[in-house]
Structure formats: C-alpha cells, structure tokens
C-alpha cells in the first residue's frame, strides 16, 4: 500500500543549492573483530588484469545468451576474522525509543557515510537519533575502513550476511563496546544490497531482528542487467589510483559522476552538489558480491516482525525504472517472502531514484520510516 504522504518538488526548489555540512551528532567510531563461519561460492573467473577485461566480462554478463550459473563452482567453508569499522550514534533526545538500536547496512558503491550524508535533508542518522533511536552504521567487508579481503571469494553475499549476524548478536549481548548499552530491541535498516543482506539475516535468524526497513529494494530480480551497465566495471585501482591503488583487480567501480547519476539518481530531483559529493565518496564493490546476489535465501516464513519496503519511484536496480506494480500490488513477491509479518507495508518515494537518501525529498522518506517504527512500538 501507499502511505498518504507525498512530497512534490518545484523547479524553484531544484535550483536552490543545499549546504552539505553535517550536524553535530553524539557519535563515536569503533572497530569490531567479527568471526565469520560461512559456506561461500567459488567462481570460475580468471582475475582481471585491466579494465579491458572487466568491461568485456560485463558485456558478456548482460548479453541475451548470458549464463551466470555457469560461472558458479563448488561451495567452500570460509572461517576468518574480519575487522569491521562502525560508527555508533546516541539518541539526541532520549525517549521511549532510546532502547531500540537501528543497525544500518549500506549498498554497493557506498560506505557507511551513506547514512550520515550532509544536512537534515539527507542525513538519516540525524533523523533517527532525533526521533530517539541509537544507530550503528558499519562498513561492509571490502568497503571503507573495514578489511578488504579477496574480492573473488571472501567478499560475497553469504559472508556479508554472516558479518551482519555476528554484529547483531554482539549488539544484543552488549558486547560491541563497553560504551554501547545493550539494546532491548534491534531494527535492521538496509539500502539496496544492504537490504538484501538484512532480509537474508531475518530469513536465517528471525529472532535476531525485531523489525526490518528495506530501502532501495524489491524481490524482483528481473532488472539486474539494466542496473549493471551504468556500474561500468572499471578496475577501481585504475579509475582512482590515489584512493584505490592498493586494491585487488576484483574491486570495481564506475567511471564518472554521470554513471553515478544513471545508476542512483533521478534527474532533475537532486542537487548537483550532492551528486558531486557522492562521486567523491564512492566506494568500490567486489566482483563476488555481484555474482552472489542470489546465493542467500530471502524467504522468511518464520519472521513475525514488521517490515517496511520503501523504494524510489524510478528505482532502476530493483524496479527497472518504475516501481508501480513491482513493489506493491498483485505482482509483488514481498507477501510471499514475509507471510507471517505482523505489519507488512510498502511505500514508493515520489521522484526518487535508487539512491533515496541523495534526493531532495529524502527527509520525507525518513518521516515515513519513523512513523512506521513508532506505530509498531519500535
């Protein structure tokens, strides 16, 4: 269903530059060693030596006769410890929600700063902490200040789910940090790939989550090819040697801000200064992450908590550029994924693309999320 809340933007507003300075929040950074024990896939892909090869791999992957399953080899057990960088933020005005922790998982092409971007127009952490929640935003493995292991093996969906599972268990046990109190409830909020990971956690360990907010996401995987093209598959170390020169060739990125726009933004409903900053902040993604998108089960028949699915109206990655009838309605797969959910809601954010937090009406979406959580006493 649609929430009775829309935000129409005038072209006068579009022409107004919005300052990107961040507000003062009660936050601190931690590094958490996380032990992972997961069954992961192996892939029959020779390591790339240059962008010519990675680009050709992309072309072959989205061709009409592509057979991604042919690249999948056997499963193998991965038992390793990774250092995960995270930022914990306290509620600005403690309330009845002060005992609920939101764990924020970002998507491909971003790091944890996706959740604390700019001012109140874009800053989800500010919105959540103002509403009385504490937040834990973390860099997934292979991203930001977290470890950057083998992008052809380690950095894939089952590993990311295992990391989130362990982080959640540590949080619930009060063992993340001596400075972080043990929460009474945990809500998982994801964007894109982070929504897939959060969904997979609820499917595998339904008791670990009290509620899900899945943004930039649907359960229809028909549109992957159209989204992969603007991602370009440039070797990150060639695209930006200064930032990514030490990374393996399996870490990829797109070419420029216009690719970024095509993948994540809906013109003209964004500030170009935001696009410029997002391009400066972009993070590489691992080849194995892309190849393993379908490697984790999403059906969560035992998950009984509330679920909010929220995507941009013109989301390319999960709606093919038009979420009407995909996120909600008779063709939505979501009711079959969460048949026992106590409150399953969908919301389409008007005039937004895949990167919801980077559009001019992002804060309106945050209001929808907060209202949903409050209604469900989270």
PyMOL commands that set and color helices and strands:
alter all, ss='L'
color gray80, all
select helices_A, chain A and resi 11-14+51-62+68-71+96-99+112-116+124-130+157-172+193-204+206-208+224-231+236-239+241-244+257-264+272-281+287-291+334-337+356-358+362-375
alter helices_A, ss='H'
color red, helices_A
select strands_A, chain A and resi 27-43+72-89+100-105+134-138+185-191+211-215+234-235+251-253+285-286+306-312+344-349
alter strands_A, ss='S'
color yellow, strands_A
deselect
rebuild
show_as cartoon
